[in-house]
């Protein structure tokens, strides 16, 4: 049986050497919702995001303390399989990053890694994944052309399609629209509303308006601390902490 919370974070602290980057974070993240993290540059938003699939493990001199329970299993237990974790908790980065391959080969890369080689099955995955990100009609006649020939917005939707091709449970997004034009940004935000029916989405955004438009819940971070976390409408209209209000009103940041 699926749990109500996809992540339960308990007393999370993270150090880069002697730098205390994340400070005693406690948060429960609901399944099949869009959760946004806002806060000024350098407050720990992206670092926190990367703790959720242990991407921080790739950084030298990192020490993580506390628990992050994903479906009631602490992902920092020593016997957790990182490849499996990063399959079910996928990541979409700030800058669109298609592989220098065809559109088709970008999508099938993950499924092939997981042992799926039957062409009919791969074709089905490609079509389904591209339809899920509203890209199929735009590219179905040029699947074997270079992915890097797509526009920036199309490339980012392709990267989301590549992520969901391996059927994750959670999609982490690190400022997924910051490099895109307003029209592409709108398309991605509309897409997120559809994707949350199947996936739990956790998104760092530098854009408070985007958080207000696109998310169900919002967390405000400042200097490595989680200052406030509540339903998005409540956080933006009746913040419970004066620091949240000051940030939203543009008094700093």
C-alpha positions as CSV (number, residue, x, y, z in Angstrom):
1,X,0.0,0.0,0.0
2,X,1.4,3.4,-1.0
3,X,2.0,5.8,1.8
4,X,0.4,9.3,2.0
5,X,3.9,10.9,2.2
6,X,6.4,10.1,-0.5
7,X,9.2,11.6,1.6
8,X,9.5,12.1,5.4
9,X,12.6,14.1,6.2
10,X,13.7,14.0,9.9
11,X,16.4,16.2,11.4
12,X,18.3,16.5,8.2
13,X,21.7,18.2,8.4
14,X,24.3,18.5,5.7
15,X,27.9,19.7,5.8
16,X,30.3,20.6,3.0
17,X,33.4,20.1,5.0
18,X,33.0,22.6,7.9
19,X,30.2,24.5,6.1
20,X,26.8,23.7,7.7
21,X,24.7,23.9,4.5
22,X,21.4,22.3,5.6
23,X,20.2,22.8,9.2
24,X,17.8,20.5,11.0
25,X,15.2,20.2,8.2
26,X,12.0,18.4,9.0
27,X,9.3,18.1,6.3
28,X,6.7,15.5,5.0
29,X,6.0,15.7,1.3
30,X,2.7,14.4,0.0
31,X,2.3,12.0,-2.9
32,X,1.0,13.2,-6.2
33,X,1.4,16.9,-5.5
34,X,3.7,19.6,-6.8
35,X,5.9,20.9,-4.0
36,X,8.0,24.0,-4.7
37,X,11.0,25.3,-2.8
38,X,11.7,29.0,-2.9
39,X,14.3,31.2,-1.3
40,X,17.2,33.5,-2.2
41,X,20.3,32.2,-4.0
42,X,22.6,30.1,-1.9
43,X,19.9,29.2,0.7
44,X,20.3,25.5,0.2
45,X,17.3,24.8,-2.2
46,X,19.2,22.8,-4.8
47,X,21.3,21.1,-2.1
48,X,18.2,19.9,-0.4
49,X,16.7,18.7,-3.7
50,X,19.8,16.6,-4.4
51,X,19.6,14.9,-1.0
52,X,16.4,13.3,-2.1
53,X,18.0,11.0,-4.5
54,X,21.5,11.2,-3.0
55,X,23.0,13.2,-5.9
56,X,24.9,15.0,-3.1
57,X,27.0,11.8,-2.7
58,X,28.8,12.9,-5.9
59,X,30.3,16.0,-4.1
60,X,33.5,15.6,-2.1
61,X,33.5,16.1,1.6
62,X,29.8,15.9,2.1
63,X,28.4,14.6,5.4
64,X,24.7,13.9,5.8
65,X,23.0,13.4,9.1
66,X,19.4,12.6,9.9
67,X,16.9,10.5,7.9
68,X,15.1,10.8,4.6
69,X,12.4,8.1,4.5
70,X,11.1,7.3,1.0
71,X,8.2,4.9,1.3
72,X,9.3,4.3,4.9
73,X,12.8,3.3,4.0
74,X,15.7,5.6,4.9
75,X,17.5,6.3,1.6
76,X,20.8,6.9,3.5
77,X,20.9,3.3,4.8
78,X,24.1,1.7,3.6
79,X,22.3,-1.1,1.8
80,X,20.2,1.2,-0.4
81,X,20.9,0.6,-4.1
82,X,21.7,4.0,-5.6
83,X,20.9,3.0,-9.2
84,X,17.4,1.8,-8.1
85,X,16.9,4.9,-6.0
86,X,17.8,7.3,-8.9
87,X,15.4,5.4,-11.2
88,X,12.4,5.8,-8.9
89,X,13.4,9.3,-7.9
90,X,14.4,10.9,-11.2
91,X,16.0,14.3,-11.8
92,X,15.4,17.0,-14.4
93,X,18.1,19.7,-14.4
94,X,18.0,23.5,-14.9
95,X,19.6,23.5,-18.3
96,X,18.1,21.2,-20.9
97,X,20.6,18.3,-21.3
98,X,19.6,15.9,-24.1
99,X,22.2,13.3,-25.0
100,X,23.9,14.0,-28.3
101,X,21.8,11.3,-29.9
102,X,18.5,11.1,-31.7
103,X,15.2,11.9,-30.0
104,X,14.4,8.2,-30.0
105,X,17.7,7.2,-28.6
106,X,17.3,9.7,-25.8
107,X,14.1,8.1,-24.6
108,X,15.1,4.5,-24.9
109,X,18.5,4.9,-23.1
110,X,17.0,4.3,-19.7
111,X,14.7,1.4,-20.6
112,X,17.6,-0.3,-22.4
113,X,19.8,0.1,-19.3
114,X,17.1,-1.7,-17.4
115,X,17.1,-4.6,-19.9
116,X,14.3,-3.7,-22.3
117,X,15.5,-4.4,-25.8
118,X,12.4,-5.5,-27.7
119,X,11.8,-2.9,-30.4
120,X,8.0,-3.0,-30.2
121,X,8.2,-2.3,-26.4
122,X,10.8,0.5,-26.9
123,X,8.6,2.0,-29.6
124,X,5.6,2.0,-27.2
125,X,7.7,3.6,-24.4
126,X,8.9,6.3,-26.8
127,X,5.4,7.2,-28.0
128,X,3.8,7.1,-24.5
129,X,6.6,9.2,-22.9
130,X,6.5,11.8,-25.6
131,X,2.7,12.0,-25.5
132,X,2.9,12.4,-21.7
133,X,5.0,15.5,-22.2
134,X,2.9,16.8,-25.1
135,X,5.8,16.4,-27.5
136,X,4.7,13.5,-29.7
137,X,2.8,15.5,-32.3
138,X,5.7,17.8,-32.7
139,X,8.4,15.2,-33.2
140,X,6.7,11.9,-34.3
141,X,7.9,12.3,-37.9
142,X,11.5,13.0,-36.9
143,X,12.3,10.6,-34.1
144,X,15.6,9.7,-35.6
145,X,16.9,13.3,-36.0
146,X,19.3,14.9,-33.4
147,X,17.7,15.9,-30.2
148,X,20.0,18.9,-30.0
149,X,18.2,20.3,-33.0
150,X,15.0,20.9,-30.9
151,X,14.2,24.2,-29.4
152,X,15.1,24.8,-25.7
153,X,11.6,24.2,-24.6
154,X,11.3,21.0,-26.6
155,X,14.6,19.8,-25.3
156,X,13.4,20.3,-21.7
157,X,10.2,18.4,-22.4
158,X,12.3,15.7,-24.0
159,X,14.4,15.5,-20.8
160,X,11.2,15.1,-18.8
161,X,10.1,12.3,-21.2
162,X,13.5,10.6,-20.8
163,X,13.1,10.8,-17.0
164,X,9.5,9.2,-17.1
165,X,10.5,6.5,-19.6
166,X,11.8,4.4,-16.7
167,X,8.6,4.9,-14.8
168,X,9.8,6.8,-11.7
169,X,7.7,7.5,-8.7
170,X,9.1,11.0,-8.1
171,X,10.4,13.7,-10.4
172,X,12.9,16.2,-8.9
173,X,13.2,19.4,-10.9
174,X,16.0,22.0,-10.3
175,X,14.7,25.3,-11.8
176,X,13.4,23.5,-14.9
177,X,12.2,26.6,-16.7
178,X,14.9,29.2,-15.8
179,X,16.6,28.8,-19.2
180,X,13.3,28.9,-21.2
181,X,11.2,31.6,-22.9
182,X,7.8,32.5,-21.4
183,X,5.8,30.4,-23.9
184,X,7.9,27.3,-23.2
185,X,7.7,28.0,-19.5
186,X,3.9,28.1,-19.7
187,X,3.9,24.8,-21.5
188,X,6.1,23.1,-18.8
189,X,3.9,24.5,-16.0
190,X,0.7,23.2,-17.8
191,X,2.5,19.9,-18.2
192,X,3.3,19.6,-14.5
193,X,-0.4,19.7,-13.7
194,X,-1.0,16.7,-15.8
195,X,2.1,14.8,-14.7
196,X,1.2,15.1,-11.0
197,X,-1.7,12.6,-11.6
198,X,1.0,10.0,-12.1
199,X,4.1,11.4,-10.3
200,X,5.1,13.3,-7.2
201,X,6.9,16.4,-8.2
202,X,9.4,18.4,-6.1
203,X,10.6,21.6,-7.8
204,X,13.2,24.2,-6.9
205,X,12.2,27.5,-8.5
206,X,13.8,31.0,-8.4
207,X,10.4,32.4,-9.6
208,X,7.9,33.1,-6.8
209,X,5.2,33.6,-9.3
210,X,5.8,30.2,-10.8
211,X,5.6,28.6,-7.3
212,X,2.3,30.4,-6.7
213,X,0.9,29.3,-10.1
214,X,2.1,25.8,-10.3
215,X,2.5,24.2,-6.9
216,X,0.2,22.7,-4.3
217,X,2.6,23.3,-1.4
218,X,5.6,25.6,-1.0
219,X,8.6,25.5,1.3
220,X,10.6,28.7,2.0
221,X,14.3,28.2,2.8
222,X,16.7,30.8,4.2
223,X,20.4,30.2,5.1
224,X,20.1,26.5,5.1
225,X,17.0,26.4,7.3
226,X,13.4,25.5,6.4
227,X,11.5,28.6,7.6
228,X,8.0,27.7,6.5
229,X,6.1,25.0,4.7
230,X,2.4,25.0,4.0
231,X,-0.2,25.0,1.3
232,X,0.9,27.4,-1.5
233,X,-2.1,29.8,-1.3
234,X,-1.7,30.1,2.5
235,X,2.0,30.7,2.3
236,X,1.7,33.5,-0.2
237,X,-1.4,35.2,1.4
238,X,-0.9,34.5,5.1
239,X,2.7,33.5,5.8
240,X,3.2,32.5,9.4
241,X,6.8,33.9,9.6
242,X,7.8,37.5,9.1
243,X,10.9,36.4,7.2
244,X,8.7,34.6,4.6
245,X,6.5,37.7,4.3
246,X,9.7,39.9,3.8
247,X,11.0,37.6,1.1
248,X,7.7,37.4,-0.8
249,X,7.3,41.2,-0.6
250,X,10.7,41.7,-2.1
251,X,12.3,43.2,1.0
252,X,15.4,41.0,0.5
253,X,16.6,38.2,-1.8
